[in-house]
């Protein structure tokens, strides 16, 4: 039995005692982060992402008791899946094999109808929106960003292309150090209102921030993970279509998945959607997104994204670019690459591609094994390679077991 639990003092009481209230200063401090991840719209401005009018795609069940199953840990040990879930501070965990739910479990107060924050898994969803716009000729992967957004002329994004955004190869000055209050990613949080503001324009516009960035390095050559890139992608897509990011996600992806309900996405201080990390949905609807990817872009007979785009994710990532960047993922996954805002692992017998987000969000898709694994978590820290390795190797172990 998994014993870990939520802290029941956070945001409880009438009124809530001051020391247990969510504020911009403690959103990303345990135990407040755990509550925030499941109550984003009570902290930030948000916009709805409509589910559409169709019936939900079926998720038939073939439940098995997998908690006692032996899986590999990140350091090569064997432990049970239950031990992995406790060690990675899981909020929810679902496994689909052959399109059927073989395991679905919730912890620490999360339920099947709870909407949880995706963090950077949102980036992969945004890339799937871009896939459809590219397919219809509304924009191209080789388009200069400034062709759609002239405000970026003279910024760190001047000369970069849509492909550079999708593959994280923009030469822009940006630090993704989550624990550094002076980093650019911390500035992004202040524009969202989830860190204490330092000036009158915070919360404010992430688009204006992008227009004021500086160049650092060459575009298209070196992997450099920059969350701001997805804000720029959202800006490009809005200019290419005249449609807002929340409505684009609904129109191009979310309403086609057969989800059970509306999702929502957090906004910055100027009302622009946080495409880099602000999407929120239930675990079951995240699993449907994974099922669509596992089906080569289709689910329940509906084409959601082009099959050629899913193939591109799996086949065309630049392994050398990721290896040169020396990020932990390149050390922890065999044949690692990054393509179209997905992380990709290639071994001799299969390719797995993943959506990843800080604090432990994972969507793992293994088409050879016909397997989808999704985990919502709230790690006590934003980024921990060891905890990611635990989640990744557990998913790989389940692929071996179920396939």
Buried (B, 14 or more C-beta within 10 A) or exposed (E): EBEEEBBEEBBEEEEEEEEBEBEBEBBBEBBBBBBBBBBBBEBBBBBEBBBBEEEBBEBEEEEBEBBEBEBBBBEEEEBBBBBBBBBBBBBBBBBBBEBBBBBBBBBBBBEEEBBBBBBBBBBBBBBBBBBBBBBEEBBBBEBBBBBBBEBBEBBBBBBBBBBBBBBBBBBBEBEBEBEEEEBBBBBBBBBBBBBBBEEEBBBBBBBBBBBEBEBEEEBBEBBBBBBBBBBBBBBBBBBBBEBBBBBBBBBBBBBBBBBBEBBBBBBBBBEBBBBBBBBBBBBBBBBBBBBBBBBBBBBBEBBBBBEEBBEBBBEEBBBEBBBEBEBBBBEBBEBBBBBBBBBBBBEEEBBBBBBBBBBBBBBBBBBEBBBBBBBBBBBBBBBBEEBBBBBBBBBBBBBBBBB
